[in-house]
């Protein structure tokens, strides 16, 4: 199912391989480098539809009900 473009947001993100990425950038070897970003403390990203109108209300988590995925509370 294609839901269209989304935005991903979190205020506290950690790069799993951040030091290696910085070293690769400094050495000029980062062209194919992938950086893995994770929210801190086991929290979840906020994902919202890019084309949805902004109603100025806070983002409230919606359970997805996907097998093997723990929905945020």
C-alpha positions, 0 to 999 in steps of 0.5 A: 500500500502506497501512502505517499511521502512521510516525514520522520522526526525525533528530537534525540537521535544517536548514530550507531556508526557515527564515529566511523562515518566522521572518519570516512568523511574526513578521509574522503571515503564516505560516498557509499557510507550508510549511517544508522540513526536510532532514537535514544532510550528505545523510543520511537520515531514520529512519522506523519504524512507529508501531504496531510493538513497541519491542524496544529494539534500534537502528534498522537501515536496510532497503533499499527498492529504489525506482527513483530512490532511493539507499538508505541504507547 
